[in-house]
């Protein structure tokens, strides 16, 4: 599976916000700087994440972005589909295949896609964060 640069930036920004959850909103400029991402491009990505309910934004003096839900409730699938749309199987079927072979191929690709969707839905942002050390 290959993720686009746009999706990679969306995941990276979401993880940074999950790590910064205890603080206030994080400005786009700080997210861009921390992740070495182009700020204008990141701003477009963040707007998609806000529109899909993954992030919220505030325009106050100390405004910025924050997760709209706990990191335990946001999956990689949520972030990917917020950027790329629904993950569906697409198989450009060429000439020369019998109907039976074409149907079996389509079923196989659908199965792989569904398996990938389930796997990505099971991976929450919280699972990808470094473990916090507890004090004894």
N, C-alpha and C positions, 0 to 999 in steps of 0.2 A: 504494500500500500504506500503510495506516495502522497504526502501532504503538500499542498501549495504553500508558497512563502506567506501568503495572506493568512492561511489557517495556522501556520507555525507562529506567526506574530500574535494572532489572537490567543492561542494557547499560552504563549510566553507572557503576554500582558495579563491574562487571567490568573496565571500562577503567581505573578508578582503581586497582584492585588490580593490574592489569597494569603500570601506571606505578610502583607502589610495590613491585614484585616483589623488589627488592634488600634491602628491609627485612624486619622481622618481620611478624607478623599485624597487621591493621588493625582496630581496634574499630569496631563498627557506628556508634557515636556520631560517630566521625571521618568515616566514609563519608557519613553523613547530613548532617553539617555542610558537608563539602566540596561535596556535590552539591545542597545546599539541598532535601533530601528529608525527609519525615516519618520519624523514627527507628523508630517502632513498625511502620509500613507496610514500611519497608525491611527490618526484621528478618524479617518474614514472607517477603519476596522472597528474602533471603539463605538462608533455610532451604530453599526450593525449589531453589536453586542448589546447595546442599550435597547435598541428596537426589539430585540428578541427576548428581553427580560433577564439577561444574564448579568448585566451591569446596570447601575444607575449613575446619573451624573448630576452635578450641581454646579451652577455658574457663579456662586458667591465668590468673594475675595479669596477665600481659602478653598475654593471649589476644586473639583476634579472628578475622578471615577472611583467607584467601589463596587464590590460584588453585591448584587441585588438579593442573593440567597447565600446561605452558608456553603462553604466549599464542599461539604459532605453531600450537598444536594445538586451539584453541578457536575455533569459528566463530560468526558472528552467528546462524546457524541453530540451533546448540547452545543458545545463550542464549534465543532466542525460543521454541524448543520446550520448554525446561525450564520456562518460565512458562506458555505457552499450550497446550502439548500439540502433537501432530503437526500440521504444516501440511498440510491436505488441502483439496481443492476442494469447496466446497459451493455448489450452485446451487439456490435455491428456484425450482423450475420450476412456473409457474402453468398454468392452463387455456389452451386455445386453440392450443397448439403441436402440430404433427404429430410423430409418433415420430421421423421422420428429422431434423427441425429440432432437437428436444430432444436427440437423440444427438449431432448436430454441435456444438451449444452446449456440451454436457457435455464432449466431447472437447477443444474449444477452451479451456475453463476449466481442464481437467486439464493441458493443455500449458502454459498460462501459469503455473499453480501449480508444475509441475515445473521450469520454467525459473527461477522465483523461488527455489525450493529450492536449485537448483544454484548460482545466483548468491550466495545468502546463505551457503551452505556454503563457497564459495571465499573469502569475506571473513573473515580471521582477526583476532582482537583485535590481534595484532602489527602488522597492516597499518594499523590505525587510530591507533597510537601516534605521537607526534611523533618524528621522526628524532633520534637522539642524535648530538651533535657528537663527532667523534673528534679527539684531540689529535695533532698532528704533532711 
